[in-house]
């Protein structure tokens, strides 16, 4: 495997004679051009391999592994988005409930396989992180995001009240007579309506835990927050929308069905993965860095497939053709601006609460994201006067993908800064 022999590996020797034998071996045979001897004593019993020239193939594979270890997530997401946009037939062909379920199982099974018992204990002890994380996900970020989005006018205040359905219903009879400019304005209003719903939802169900795991955050805390907030969010999201939009809420969600889906696709794979760690040969298999790297790629690929299916459905329905450059940039810019505010807010409060580094990472990443799942369900039950459901869905997908891609690049940057900080003698906490 790639990591079996590396620079500065330690090799135990039984005697000085063995060292002389190794030193006399031909370097072309053992792929070694420099061996530095440390004084042999029964106590040390070690020599240091200082440099090992590898084959060209080995070096290429090593570089690819190093690159994918930090860049696989944004790369695979970009591939999923591009394939879904330009070759939607792929996503449509695999658009089955079984495909999504399998992908979710793979993602959360990976989290369970590398979920240690100590992290579970830490999650129960992290009451400050749990309380703030829940409040931030269900209340603080929802109010800030939805309220600011409802107040912002992309095209001027004069047209805002006449087109936003919750401030004044659109006359459907005259809608076909709108000019191209007015139609574009109405499209932007639908985009805004979709973002209001999106910001009123809890955290992501799948990608959030994956990103927390990759950045070295508390996976157990992430799982707890995800399950609790997504169940409670079923009740809080309609209440927030009713308050923010000042209209009666007609939204109904199947609580038992969502709870069952979360249990089967999230909790069950994690518990199975955790249980497998008690099997000796499985634990040995997982301890190999190359095996962990392969399983990580499988998990990221599963996430990319889910994104591919979502984008393909939008593209195959022709909804992507309704997007203009200006409206797309407006959605992306505003979504990222709100996400940046969430990141700063969660980071600041976590620092004030003096949370541990793993807990801080979990809160900053998870509490700053929103879920597409509940938002998509709300669109089904939302009144038609609220806006065009297809355009609202596009706004949510574009905004959500923008956040995922942004966080995908934020994670390796964060790890890079953290590594530099540690090299300068920074604290581990």
Secondary structure by P-SEA (a helix, b strand, c coil): cccccccbbbbbbccaaaaaaaaacccccccccbbbbcccccccccccccbbbbcaaaaaaaaaaaaacccaaaaaaaaaaaaaaccaaaaaaaccaaaaaaaaaaaaaaaaaaccaaaaaaaaaaaaaaaaaaaaaccaaaaaaaaaaaaccccccccccccccccccccccccccccaaaaaaaaaaaaaaaaaaaaaccccccaaaaaaaaacccaaaaaaaaaaaaaaaaaaaaaaaaaaaccccccccaaaaaaaaaaaacaaaaaaaaaaaacaaaaaaaacaaaaaaaaaaaaaaaaaaaaaaaaaaaaacccccccaaaaaaaaaaaaaaaaaaaaaaaaaaaaacccaaaaaaaacccccccaaaaaaaaaacccccccaaaaaaaaaaaaaaaaaaaaaaaaaaaaaaaaaaaaccccc
